[in-house]
Amino acid sequence: MRVGLMTREYPPNVYGGAGVHVEYLSLELAKKIEVEVHCWGTQNEDSGNLHVRGDEPPPQITGDTKAKFKAAIDAFALNLSQMKSLAEIDIVHTHTWYVSMAGFLAKKLYGIPFVLTTHSLEPLRAWKAEQLGSGYALSSWMERTAILDADAIIAVSNGTKADIITAYPNVDPARIHVIYNGIDLNQYQKTPNTEALTKYGVDITKPYVLFVGRITRQKGVTHLVDAIRYLPPGTQVVLCAGAPDTPEIAAEMRAKVEALRRETPGSHPTGKENHTPPGVEPEGHSIATGDPTGTGHNVVWIEQMVTKEEAIQLYSHCAVFACPSVYEPFGIINLEAMACKAPVVATATGGILEVVVEGETGHLVPFKPDPKTTFPIDEDQFARDLAAPIAALLADPARAKKLGEAGRKRVEDHFAWSAIADQTIALYETLIAKK
C-alpha cells in the first residue's frame, strides 16, 4: 500500500499541532506501508518507506496576490500543482484545508480513495477572517467541498466529530471516524536538564506557569496574560509564544504585556530580566516584568520558536502548564506537557475534555463562549477562572506532582502513536477494499 499524505507543515517547517501530527504519523505509518509526504517547502528526502517532497506555490499564479488573502490563493494554486503527483498512489490523506483540494481532485481524476483529517473547522474559527481577509471565503469553500466529498473523515476527538456534524449537517456520520492524536513517549519525557531555562532567563529557583503556543485568537494566550493579575504576587509566568497570526494580535499581545509591566510594582523599564544570572543575557526577544523583592509578577516572554528539546525542558520543570484555548479540536500541546509530568490547567472545550481529566491529571476551566465568535462571553470572568486552579496548584506542589504523574500514565495508556497508526491503516484498507 502507498499512501499520499498531504500537509502544509512538515519538518523543518512546523508551527502547529497539525504539523506535529503529520510528522509522527508519517514516521509510524512508514514502519508498515509506503508513505509519500507532499508538503509546502523545499524538502526532498527518502528514508526507507518514507518519501518527502516539498513544493512551493507557483509564482506565476500567486506572485502579485494581495497580502491579505495570499495564503488562500497560495493554497489553492499549490493544490492544483501537487495533485499531479498523486496519480500512482493507492489512497490520499489530507490534513487541514490548505491541502484538502488536492485530495478532492485526486479522487475525481484518478479514482483513488480520499481520507481527510480535520484538525480544525473553518466555520468555528471566525477570527480567521482577520488573518485571511476575503480569502476566508475561499478557505471555507475548499474545506466544505472536500469534507462533503471525502470517502472518510478522521476527527481527532469525539468533540470534533460533533462539531463536524453541526457545521456540515449533510455529512453522513458513518463516514466520520474518531482517531486521536498521539505522542512520542520516548522523546517526550521529563528531563533534569535546565539549559533552556537559563538560556531564556527563567529563574530555576522559583516555580513557574508555562504557556507554549502561537499568538492566535484560538490559543487564548491574551486571556492568560489577563489572568496574571489574579495570580499571587511574585508568580513567575513563562510565555513561549511567537508566530502571531496577524499584526493586530501581535500589537494587542504586546500592549497587554506592557500594560502589565506598568501596573506591576518595581517593573524594570528596560525590559531586562531581573533574575537572569550575572553575565548571562537571555536569548530571543524576551520581555520580562517583575521586581526582585517578589512583590510583583515576573513574566518571561520568549517570542521565538523554541526547539523540541528546549520545549521538553520547559515542560519538565514548570509547576503548572496552562492551555487557555478558546477552540481546540484536540490540543496535542497538552499531551506534550502531560508526557513530561506537568499538571495541566486547560479550558473545558473541544477535544481537551478527552485529554485532561478533571482532578486527576489537572483542572478544566469553565468556559462560556459567544456562539458567534467562540470568544468568552465574559473575558474578565474567564481570566479569573483560569487563575484560580493555577494558584491552587502553585500553593500545593505535592498535589501538582501527583497530577503530573497521573498525566504521564494517561498518555502512556491512551495516546501512543503505534496504536493510532494501526487504526489509520485499518481505515485505509477498508476504503481500498471498497474501491
C-alpha positions as CSV (number, residue, x, y, z in Angstrom):
1,M,0.0,0.0,0.0
2,R,1.2,3.5,-0.9
3,V,-0.4,6.5,0.8
4,G,-0.1,10.1,-0.2
5,L,-0.1,12.3,2.9
6,M,-0.9,16.0,2.0
7,T,0.1,18.7,4.5
8,R,1.1,22.3,4.6
9,E,3.5,21.7,7.6
10,Y,6.3,19.2,7.7
11,P,9.8,19.4,9.4
12,P,11.6,21.7,9.4
13,N,8.5,23.9,8.8
14,V,6.2,23.0,11.7
15,Y,4.4,25.7,13.6
16,G,1.2,24.0,14.9
17,G,-0.4,20.8,16.1
18,A,-1.3,19.6,12.6
19,G,2.4,19.6,11.6
20,V,3.4,17.7,14.7
21,H,0.6,15.1,14.0
22,V,1.7,14.5,10.4
23,E,5.4,14.3,11.3
24,Y,4.8,11.5,13.8
25,L,2.0,9.7,11.9
26,S,4.2,9.5,8.8
27,L,7.1,8.0,10.7
28,E,4.9,5.4,12.3
29,L,3.0,4.6,9.1
30,A,6.3,4.2,7.2
31,K,7.2,1.2,9.5
32,K,4.4,-0.8,7.8
33,I,3.5,0.9,4.4
34,E,4.9,3.2,1.7
35,V,4.4,6.8,2.6
36,E,4.7,9.8,0.3
37,V,4.5,13.2,2.1
38,H,3.7,16.2,-0.1
39,C,4.2,19.4,1.8
40,W,4.9,23.1,1.4
41,G,8.7,23.8,1.3
42,T,11.8,22.6,-0.4
43,Q,12.2,19.1,1.3
44,N,13.4,16.2,-0.9
45,E,14.2,13.2,1.3
46,D,13.9,9.4,1.1
47,S,14.4,7.1,4.1
48,G,13.1,3.6,3.7
49,N,9.4,3.6,3.1
50,L,9.2,7.4,3.8
51,H,9.5,9.8,0.8
52,V,9.1,13.6,1.5
53,R,8.6,16.0,-1.4
54,G,8.2,19.7,-0.7
55,D,6.8,22.2,-3.2
56,E,6.1,26.0,-3.3
57,P,3.1,27.8,-4.7
58,P,3.6,28.6,-8.4
59,P,4.7,32.3,-8.5
60,Q,3.2,32.8,-12.0
61,I,-0.2,32.4,-10.3
62,T,0.4,33.8,-6.8
63,G,3.1,36.3,-7.3
64,D,1.0,39.5,-7.4
65,T,-1.7,38.4,-4.9
66,K,-2.7,40.9,-2.3
67,A,-1.1,40.0,1.1
68,K,-4.4,39.8,3.0
69,F,-5.6,36.8,1.1
70,K,-2.4,35.5,-0.4
71,A,-2.4,32.4,1.9
72,A,-5.7,31.2,0.5
73,I,-4.6,31.7,-3.1
74,D,-1.2,30.1,-2.5
75,A,-3.0,27.0,-1.1
76,F,-5.4,26.7,-4.0
77,A,-2.7,27.1,-6.6
78,L,-0.4,24.6,-4.9
79,N,-3.3,22.1,-4.5
80,L,-3.6,22.1,-8.3
81,S,0.1,21.6,-8.8
82,Q,0.5,18.9,-6.2
83,M,-2.5,16.9,-7.4
84,K,-0.4,15.8,-10.4
85,S,1.9,13.9,-8.1
86,L,-0.8,11.6,-6.8
87,A,-1.7,9.5,-9.9
88,E,0.3,6.4,-8.8
89,I,-0.7,6.2,-5.1
90,D,-3.4,3.9,-3.6
91,I,-5.0,6.4,-1.2
92,V,-4.7,10.1,-0.5
93,H,-4.9,11.5,3.1
94,T,-5.1,15.3,3.6
95,H,-4.5,17.4,6.7
96,T,-6.1,20.8,7.1
97,W,-7.9,22.9,4.4
98,Y,-4.6,24.1,3.0
99,V,-4.2,20.8,1.1
100,S,-7.8,19.5,1.0
101,M,-8.5,20.3,-2.6
102,A,-5.5,18.1,-3.8
103,G,-7.3,15.1,-2.2
104,F,-10.6,16.1,-3.7
105,L,-9.1,16.4,-7.2
106,A,-7.1,13.2,-6.9
107,K,-10.3,11.3,-6.1
108,K,-12.2,12.9,-9.1
109,L,-9.4,12.5,-11.6
110,Y,-7.7,9.3,-10.6
111,G,-10.5,7.4,-8.8
112,I,-8.5,6.9,-5.6
113,P,-10.0,6.8,-2.1
114,F,-9.8,10.2,-0.3
115,V,-9.4,10.5,3.5
116,L,-9.4,13.8,5.3
117,T,-8.3,14.6,8.8
118,T,-10.0,17.6,10.5
119,H,-7.6,19.4,12.8
120,S,-10.0,22.4,12.9
121,L,-13.1,23.6,11.2
122,E,-13.3,27.0,9.4
123,P,-16.9,27.7,10.4
124,L,-15.8,27.6,14.0
125,R,-12.9,30.0,13.5
126,A,-14.5,33.3,12.6
127,W,-11.3,35.1,13.6
128,K,-9.6,33.7,10.6
129,A,-11.3,36.5,8.6
130,E,-8.9,38.8,10.4
131,Q,-5.9,36.7,9.2
132,L,-7.1,35.8,5.7
133,G,-9.4,38.7,4.7
134,S,-11.7,37.8,1.9
135,G,-9.5,34.7,1.5
136,Y,-11.5,33.2,4.4
137,A,-14.4,32.6,2.0
138,L,-12.0,30.6,-0.2
139,S,-10.6,28.6,2.6
140,S,-14.1,27.8,3.8
141,W,-15.2,26.7,0.4
142,M,-12.1,24.5,0.0
143,E,-12.8,22.8,3.3
144,R,-16.5,22.4,2.8
145,T,-16.1,20.9,-0.7
146,A,-13.5,18.4,0.5
147,I,-15.4,17.4,3.6
148,L,-18.6,16.8,1.7
149,D,-16.9,14.6,-0.9
150,A,-14.3,12.7,1.2
151,D,-14.7,8.9,1.5
152,A,-13.8,9.1,5.1
153,I,-13.3,11.9,7.6
154,I,-11.0,11.4,10.6
155,A,-12.0,13.5,13.6
156,V,-9.2,13.9,16.2
157,S,-11.7,13.8,19.1
158,N,-15.4,13.0,19.7
159,G,-15.9,16.7,20.3
160,T,-14.6,17.3,16.8
161,K,-16.9,14.7,15.3
162,A,-19.9,16.5,16.9
163,D,-18.6,19.8,15.5
164,I,-18.4,18.3,12.0
165,I,-22.0,17.1,12.2
166,T,-23.1,20.6,13.4
167,A,-21.1,22.6,10.9
168,Y,-21.8,20.2,8.0
169,P,-25.1,18.5,8.6
170,N,-25.1,16.9,5.1
171,V,-22.2,14.7,6.1
172,D,-23.2,11.1,6.9
173,P,-22.0,10.5,10.5
174,A,-21.0,7.0,9.4
175,R,-18.2,8.5,7.3
176,I,-16.6,10.1,10.4
177,H,-14.1,8.1,12.3
178,V,-12.5,9.2,15.6
179,I,-8.8,8.6,15.8
180,Y,-6.9,10.6,18.4
181,N,-3.6,12.5,18.1
182,G,-0.6,10.8,19.7
183,I,2.6,11.5,21.4
184,D,6.2,10.1,21.1
185,L,6.6,8.6,24.6
186,N,10.3,8.1,24.2
187,Q,11.0,11.6,23.1
188,Y,8.6,13.4,25.4
189,Q,9.5,12.6,28.9
190,K,10.6,14.5,32.0
191,T,14.3,15.6,31.8
192,P,16.6,17.0,34.5
193,N,18.2,19.3,32.0
194,T,17.7,23.1,32.5
195,E,20.0,24.7,29.9
196,A,16.9,26.1,28.1
197,L,15.6,27.7,31.2
198,T,18.9,29.5,31.8
199,K,19.1,30.4,28.1
200,Y,15.8,32.2,28.1
201,G,16.1,33.9,31.5
202,V,13.8,31.6,33.6
203,D,14.6,31.7,37.3
204,I,15.2,28.0,38.0
205,T,14.9,28.6,41.8
206,K,11.2,29.6,41.5
207,P,8.2,27.8,40.3
208,Y,6.7,29.0,37.0
209,V,3.5,28.7,35.0
210,L,4.1,27.8,31.4
211,F,2.3,28.6,28.1
212,V,3.6,27.2,24.8
213,G,1.8,28.1,21.5
214,R,1.3,30.5,18.7
215,I,-0.1,34.0,19.3
216,T,-3.6,33.4,17.8
217,R,-7.1,34.1,18.9
218,Q,-7.6,30.3,19.1
219,K,-4.9,29.7,21.6
220,G,-6.2,32.3,24.1
221,V,-2.8,33.5,25.2
222,T,-4.1,37.1,25.7
223,H,-6.6,35.7,28.2
224,L,-3.8,34.1,30.2
225,V,-2.0,37.4,30.2
226,D,-5.2,38.9,31.7
227,A,-5.3,36.1,34.3
228,I,-1.8,37.0,35.6
229,R,-3.3,39.9,37.5
230,Y,-5.2,37.4,39.6
231,L,-2.2,35.2,40.4
232,P,-0.3,35.5,43.7
233,P,2.3,38.3,43.8
234,G,5.7,37.0,42.7
235,T,4.3,34.4,40.4
236,Q,6.7,33.6,37.5
237,V,4.9,33.1,34.2
238,V,6.8,31.9,31.1
239,L,5.1,32.7,27.8
240,C,6.7,30.7,25.0
241,A,4.6,32.5,22.4
242,G,5.5,33.5,18.9
243,A,4.4,33.4,15.3
244,P,1.4,35.8,15.6
245,D,-1.3,35.3,13.1
246,T,-1.7,39.0,12.3
247,P,0.0,42.3,13.1
248,E,-3.2,43.2,15.0
249,I,-3.0,40.4,17.5
250,A,0.8,40.9,17.8
251,A,0.2,44.5,18.8
252,E,-2.6,43.5,21.2
253,M,-0.4,40.9,22.9
254,R,2.5,43.4,23.3
255,A,0.1,46.1,24.6
256,K,-1.3,43.7,27.3
257,V,2.2,42.7,28.4
258,E,3.4,46.3,28.5
259,A,0.3,47.3,30.5
260,L,1.1,44.6,33.0
261,R,4.6,46.0,33.3
262,R,3.3,49.4,34.1
263,E,1.0,48.3,36.8
264,T,3.4,45.8,38.4
265,P,5.4,47.3,41.3
266,G,9.1,47.5,40.6
267,S,9.0,46.5,36.9
268,H,12.1,47.2,35.0
269,P,11.7,49.9,32.3
270,T,14.5,48.3,30.2
271,G,12.6,45.0,30.0
272,K,15.8,43.2,31.1
273,E,15.1,40.1,33.2
274,N,15.7,40.8,36.9
275,H,16.6,37.2,37.8
276,T,19.0,36.3,35.0
277,P,22.3,35.1,36.4
278,P,25.1,37.6,36.3
279,G,26.8,37.7,33.0
280,V,24.1,35.8,31.2
281,E,21.7,37.6,28.8
282,P,18.5,35.7,27.9
283,E,18.3,34.8,24.2
284,G,15.5,35.5,21.9
285,H,13.5,38.7,22.0
286,S,12.1,38.4,25.5
287,I,10.2,40.9,27.6
288,A,10.3,40.4,31.3
289,T,8.4,42.1,34.1
290,G,8.7,41.9,37.8
291,D,10.7,43.1,40.8
292,P,13.5,41.5,42.8
293,T,11.5,41.9,46.0
294,G,9.0,39.3,44.9
295,T,6.0,41.7,45.4
296,G,5.1,41.8,41.7
297,H,4.7,39.3,38.8
298,N,7.5,38.0,36.7
299,V,6.7,37.4,33.0
300,V,9.3,35.9,30.7
301,W,8.1,36.2,27.1
302,I,10.0,34.0,24.6
303,E,9.0,35.3,21.2
304,Q,11.0,32.9,19.1
305,M,10.1,29.3,18.3
306,V,12.0,27.0,20.6
307,T,13.4,23.7,19.6
308,K,11.7,20.4,20.6
309,E,14.4,19.7,23.1
310,E,14.0,23.2,24.7
311,A,10.2,22.8,24.9
312,I,10.7,19.4,26.7
313,Q,12.9,21.1,29.3
314,L,10.4,23.9,29.8
315,Y,7.5,21.4,30.2
316,S,9.6,19.3,32.6
317,H,10.3,22.0,35.1
318,C,7.1,24.0,35.1
319,A,4.8,24.0,38.2
320,V,1.7,24.2,36.0
321,F,1.1,24.1,32.3
322,A,-1.7,26.4,31.1
323,C,-3.8,25.9,28.0
324,P,-6.3,28.8,27.7
325,S,-7.5,27.9,24.2
326,V,-11.0,29.1,23.2
327,Y,-11.2,26.5,20.4
328,E,-9.3,23.2,20.4
329,P,-10.3,20.2,18.4
330,F,-7.7,18.1,20.3
331,G,-4.8,20.0,21.9
332,I,-1.7,18.0,21.2
333,I,0.2,20.5,23.3
334,N,-1.4,19.1,26.4
335,L,-0.2,15.6,25.6
336,E,3.4,17.0,25.4
337,A,3.1,18.7,28.8
338,M,1.5,15.6,30.4
339,A,4.1,13.3,28.9
340,C,6.7,15.4,30.8
341,K,4.7,15.1,34.0
342,A,3.4,18.6,34.1
343,P,-0.1,19.2,35.7
344,V,-2.4,20.9,33.2
345,V,-4.9,23.7,33.6
346,A,-6.9,23.9,30.4
347,T,-10.1,25.3,29.0
348,A,-13.1,22.9,29.2
349,T,-13.7,22.9,25.5
350,G,-13.5,20.6,22.4
351,G,-11.0,17.7,22.5
352,I,-9.4,19.0,25.7
353,L,-12.2,17.3,27.6
354,E,-11.0,14.0,26.2
355,V,-7.4,14.6,27.2
356,V,-7.3,16.3,30.5
357,V,-9.2,14.6,33.3
358,E,-10.6,17.0,35.9
359,G,-9.0,16.4,39.3
360,E,-6.9,13.5,38.0
361,T,-4.3,15.0,35.5
362,G,-5.2,18.7,36.0
363,H,-8.1,21.0,36.1
364,L,-10.6,22.1,33.4
365,V,-11.6,25.8,33.4
366,P,-15.3,26.6,32.9
367,F,-15.9,28.3,29.5
368,K,-18.9,30.1,28.2
369,P,-18.3,31.1,24.5
370,D,-20.1,33.6,22.5
371,P,-21.8,31.4,19.8
372,K,-20.9,33.9,17.0
373,T,-17.2,34.4,17.9
374,T,-16.3,31.5,20.2
375,F,-14.6,34.0,22.5
376,P,-15.5,34.2,26.2
377,I,-18.8,36.0,26.8
378,D,-17.2,37.4,30.0
379,E,-13.5,37.8,29.4
380,D,-12.7,39.0,32.9
381,Q,-14.5,36.1,34.5
382,F,-12.6,33.7,32.2
383,A,-9.3,35.2,33.3
384,R,-10.3,34.8,37.0
385,D,-11.4,31.2,36.3
386,L,-8.0,30.5,34.7
387,A,-6.1,32.0,37.6
388,A,-7.9,30.1,40.4
389,P,-6.8,26.5,39.7
390,I,-3.3,27.7,38.7
391,A,-2.9,29.5,42.0
392,A,-4.2,26.4,43.9
393,L,-1.6,24.1,42.3
394,L,1.1,26.6,42.9
395,A,0.2,26.6,46.6
396,D,0.2,22.7,46.7
397,P,3.3,21.3,45.0
398,A,2.7,17.8,46.3
399,R,-0.7,17.7,44.7
400,A,0.6,19.2,41.5
401,K,3.2,16.5,41.3
402,K,0.6,13.8,41.8
403,L,-1.5,15.2,38.9
404,G,1.6,15.3,36.7
405,E,2.4,11.7,37.4
406,A,-1.1,10.7,36.6
407,G,-0.9,12.7,33.3
408,R,2.1,10.7,32.2
409,K,0.3,7.4,32.9
410,R,-2.7,8.6,30.9
411,V,-0.7,9.4,27.8
412,E,1.1,6.1,28.1
413,D,-2.2,4.2,28.3
414,H,-4.2,6.1,25.6
415,F,-2.1,8.1,23.2
416,A,0.8,6.0,21.7
417,W,1.4,6.7,18.0
418,S,1.8,3.0,17.2
419,A,-1.9,2.3,18.1
420,I,-3.0,5.4,16.2
421,A,-1.1,4.3,13.0
422,D,-2.7,0.9,13.2
423,Q,-6.2,2.4,13.4
424,T,-5.3,4.6,10.4
425,I,-4.0,1.8,8.3
426,A,-7.1,-0.3,9.1
427,L,-9.3,2.6,7.8
428,Y,-7.1,2.8,4.6
429,E,-7.5,-1.0,4.0
430,T,-11.3,-0.8,4.4
431,L,-11.6,2.1,1.8
432,I,-9.2,0.5,-0.7
433,A,-11.2,-2.8,-0.5
434,K,-14.3,-0.9,-1.4
435,K,-12.7,0.7,-4.4
